[in-house]
């Protein structure tokens, strides 16, 4: 009667192991497919805000690089 709990340990260990494998596989699949982890509870508004933020950051980077090119050209003009 004392070893009754031991009979339940193996099935519970199998269940816990399978749940861990499923969670870990989802983590790695998201990381490989998208390069980052999935945002939990991500709806259309969140997706549109991520796209907007990405677009704005790209615009700022392009503006910054064009400003740097302009400054380099101005330095060349004034150093002559």
N, C-alpha and C positions, 0 to 999 in steps of 0.2 A: 504494500500500500504506500510505502514511502517513496517508491520509484515511479509513482503515477505522474508526477510533474515532469519527469525525464522523458516520458513518451510524447509530451506536448512540445518539448524544446526543439526537436528536429523539424517538425512542420512549421513552427513559428520562425525558426531560423531560415528555412527555405523561403517563406513568404517575405520576410524582411530583406533577404538577399535579392529576391526578384524585384522588389520595390526600389531598392537601391540601384540596381542595374538599370531599371527603366528611367529613373531620374537622372542618373549620370549620363546615360546615352542621349537623352534630350539636351542636356547641357552641351555635350560635345558636338552634336549635330547642329545646334544653333550657332555655336562658336565657329564651326567650319563653314557653314552655309552663308552666314551673314557677317562674320568677322567680329561680332559682339554678341552679348547675351540678349535674350528676348526681354523686352520691357513688359512686365506683368500688367494686365488690364490696360492694354494699349488699344484705344479706339480711333475712329477716323480723325477726330480733332487732334489727338496726339501725333498721329502720322502726318497730318498736314502741317502742324507746328514744327516737326522735325525737318520736313522738306523746306519750309520757309527759313528756318534757322540755317540749314545747310546752304541754301541759295544766298542768303545774306552774308554768310561768312565767305563764300566764294567771291561775292562782289567786293567785299572789303579787301580781301587778299589781292584781287586784280587791281583795285584802285591803289592799294599800297605799292604794288610792284610798278605800276605805271608812274606813280609819283617818284619812286626811287630812280627810275630811268630818266625822268625829267630832271631830277636834281643832279644826276651824274652828267647829263648833257649841259646843264647850266654851269657846273663846275668846269667843264671843258671849255666853255665859251669864255669864262672870266679868267681862266688860268693862262690864256694865250698871250 
